[in-house]
Amino acid sequence: NMHYITQNNHRNMSLTILHDSTDKATKKATMMEGVDVKIASVPTDVLINRGKEVYATNCASCHGDNGMGDGAAGAGLNPKPRNFHSNDGWKNGNKISGIYKTLEEGIIQNGMAAYEYLPVMDRFALIHLIRSWNSEAPKDSDDELSELDLTYKISEGKATTNQIPVAKANVLIANEQKVVL
């Protein structure tokens, strides 16, 4: 039966879980503005305050209100969410470039989601907030910041993708599979 191993056939799949999904808004693709990494890498009060807003919305549930890794949603995770006040155990490092990489790509094996959909300046705002909790966080060299820009094309900007409501996606999938919801 090895010839069946590559078939993507889900006709018998239960779609009841799809009915419980939270719906999303329809969004058209847009172009995220490019950012000068050397300017964005300098923390300001405005960026740190913006970082607090973005953090509360996206990070506090796992990492805790003060970045100690003690958020309610992170209680059941293994490994536990990062304590941003500690210098130990950062997978990508706690320089700006390392934290940006984590936000861009996530760390799948640790359960850390990617936040590449956040505007670039919001990611830098988060980075500055996180680094404000640790006065010993190492600094990036100009070469590391240039490499960060080169790797992720931060100064060029990037296009976001279209988004459709979950309910609409469910109908499209069901129609594809000839399943009645």
N, C-alpha and C positions, 0 to 999 in steps of 0.2 A: 503493500500500500504506500510505498514511498512517493509515488507520483502525486498523491493527494497532499503532501506536506507543504507544497508551495501555493495551494489554492487558498484564496482569501474569501471563504464562503461562510457567512455569518447568518444564514437564513433562519437557523434555529435559535439564534441569540434572543435572550429576553430583553425587551425594550422598556420594561417597567421603570428602570432607573432613569431613563431619559425623560420620563414625565415629571420627575422631581427636580430637574435641573433649573437653576436660576437663569432667567433670560438675560441676554445681553442686548445692548442697543446696536442698531445698524450704524456702522462707521465707514466712511469712505477713506481710502488710502490717502495719506498726506506725506509731505516731505518734512522731516525733522531738520531744523536749522543746524548748520555746522557751527562748531565752537572752537575758539582758539584755546588749545589745551594749556598753554603756559599761563594764560589769563585765568582760566577756570580752575587751575590748580592752586590758586591763591585763596585761602579762606577769608571770607568777609562775614560781618554780622548778618547781612542780608541773606547770604547763602546758607549760613548755619540756621537761621530762623526758618528758611524755606525747607531745609533738611529736616527740621523738627516736624513740620506738617507732613512731609512725604513719609517720614519714618513712622509717625503715628498711624497713617493709613495703611502702609505696606509691610512694616517690619515688627512693630511692637507686639503683635499677637504671639509671635514665636520668641523674639529676642527680649521681650519685656520692655516696659515703659522707659527704663533707664539703661537699656543695652546690656543687662547683666546675664542674658541668656535664660531668663526665668519667666518667659511669657506663658500664658495658659495653653495656647495651641502647641507650644513646644514641649510641654510636659511629657507627652508620650513618644517623643522622637528619640531615636538612637542612631547616631550620637546626638547629644543635647545641642541646642542652638548655641552659636558662638557667644561668648562673653566678650564684648567689645572693649572692655577695660583691661583685658589681659593681652600680653604680647605672645603668648604661647599658642602653638598649634594652628596658625593661619595657613590654610592650604595654598593660597596664592600670595601670601604675604599681606602685611598691613600698610604697605605703601599705597599711595593713590593708584598707581598702575595695577597693583594686585587686587585691590578692592573693586576697581572698575572692571577688571577681568571677571571677577566673581559676579558682579551685577549683570554683565553682558552675557556670560555663558552659564551661570549657575554652577553648582557642584552637585551633580546628580547623585553620586554615592553617599552624600551626606544629607540629601533631602532639601538642599538649598535651591530654590527655583531661580531661574534667570529673570531679570527685570529689564530686558533689552527694549521693551516697549515704552519704558519711561523716557521722557525727554532727557537729552544729554545733560542739561544743566540741573535737572532734578537729581540725576545720578551723582553729579559732582556735589550737589548740596548734601545728599546723604553721606557721601564720603567725608566731607568736612565735618558734619555732625559726629559721625562715628569716630573720626580721628580726634575730635575735641575731647572725647572721653579718655584719651590716653596720651599724656604729654610725652611719652617715650616713643611714640610711633615714628619710625624712620622716615626720612625725607627722600623724595625721588630726585635723581639727577636730571639735568636737562636732556641727556641722552635717553633716559628711561621714559621721560614724558614724550619725546619725539618718537620713540618706538611705540608707545601707546597710541599716539595719533596715527602712525603708519599702519599699525595692526588693525585698528578698528575704524580708520578713516573718519575720525571724529570731526575734523575741520571741514570735511566735505558734506556732512549731513547724510541722512539716509531716508529712504522711503519706508513708511509703515504699510501694513497690509490692510485690506478690507476686512470688515468683521460683520457677520450676520447674526441675527438672534438665534439662540439655541433651539427654540421651537421650530424655526424655519429649517435649520440644519437637520433636526430630527425628521421632519417631513421629507426632506430631500433624501436622507439615508434610507428611510423606510420605503420610499418610492423606488429607489435604486434596487432594494432587496425584495420588493414586492411583499412587504410586511404591512399588516393593518395595525395601526396604533390604537 
